[in-house]
Amino acid sequence: MSRNSRSFYDLIGAFETGVMLFSSAGSCNIERAPDTLLAREFIEIADVEAGGGRCTA
């Protein structure tokens, strides 16, 4: 097995850690994440729908 290979159990553990981090993040952090991706040009906005609230914190 190569050094970069992970076992199935390692992958499950990494997934569970990601889920825990996501669920512990505040809603404002989750709303800011797309703004960060957009600023770094990892994503682009194709269309915007009216409505929805914005976090003020």
LINLINMO-V220434 format. One record per helix or strand of 2 or more residues. SS is the DSSP state (helix for helix, strand for strand). FROM is the first residue (numbers start at 1). TO is the last residue. If there is no record, write none. Layout:
ss-><SS,SS>
from-><FROM,FROM>
to-><TO,TO>
This chain:
ss-><helix,helix>
from-><8,27>
to-><24,39>
